[in-house]
Amino acid sequence: MVDALYVALEKLGGAKVSIVISESGWPSGGGNGATIENAGTYYRNLISFVRNGTPRRPRRAIETNQNTNLVLVK
């Protein structure tokens, strides 16, 4: 989705516009997949993604603000 946004911005003359991911979600309210292990995988993948950029803009970090409140409910 991020690369799709980059393409749209480029078509509108905004090739130099940076984006900021203001929130990325994790099911803090619980659920079958809301385990500590899955949370760790999710956050490791998110960090790798924002550090390394996208195929459209590789090696260009993406500013990300993450709400890290994680509550697991059984």
N, C-alpha and C positions, 0 to 999 in steps of 0.2 A: 504494500500500500504506500509506503514511503516513496518508492521509485515512481509510482504512478503520479503522486503529487509533484515530484520533481519534473516529470515530463510535462504535466499540465502547466506548471510555472514557467518552464522554458518556452512553451508555445505562446504564452502570454507576455514574453519578454522579461521574465523574472529568473533568468538562469543563475544569477548571483544571489538570489534570495535564499537564506538559510531557514530551516524549519526547527522548531523545538517541540519535542514530544512532552506534553505537559502532564500526562498521566498514562500509566500502563497498569492494567488491572490483574489482580489475582483474587480468586474466590475466597476472600477472608471470612465469609459467612459459613464456610464449610462445604460439604459435598463429598462424594466418593473419591474424587481425585485430589482433594485438598489436603495432601500429606506434606510433612516436612521435607521429604525427599523430592517430591514434585515441585515444591516451592523453591528449593535450592536449584533445581534444574532450570526452572523458569527464570530466576534472577541471574544465574550464570549466563544463560543464553541472551537475556536482555542486555547485560553488560557487554558481552562480546559484540552484539549487534551495534550498539551505540558507539563503542570504541572504534570499530573497524569500518564503519560506514556501510553503504549499500553497493550493489553492482553498478548502479548509475553513478554514484559518487564514492568510489572506494577510498579508503584511507582518510576519510573525512568524518571525524567524530560528529555525532548528533547530540546536541544538548538535550538532556532528559531530566525531568524533575519527577521523582518517584515517591509516592506515598508508601512507606514501608510498614505500615501498621498491619501486622499479620496475626489474625486470631483464628485458631482452628477449633472447630466445635465438633464434638463427637455425638 
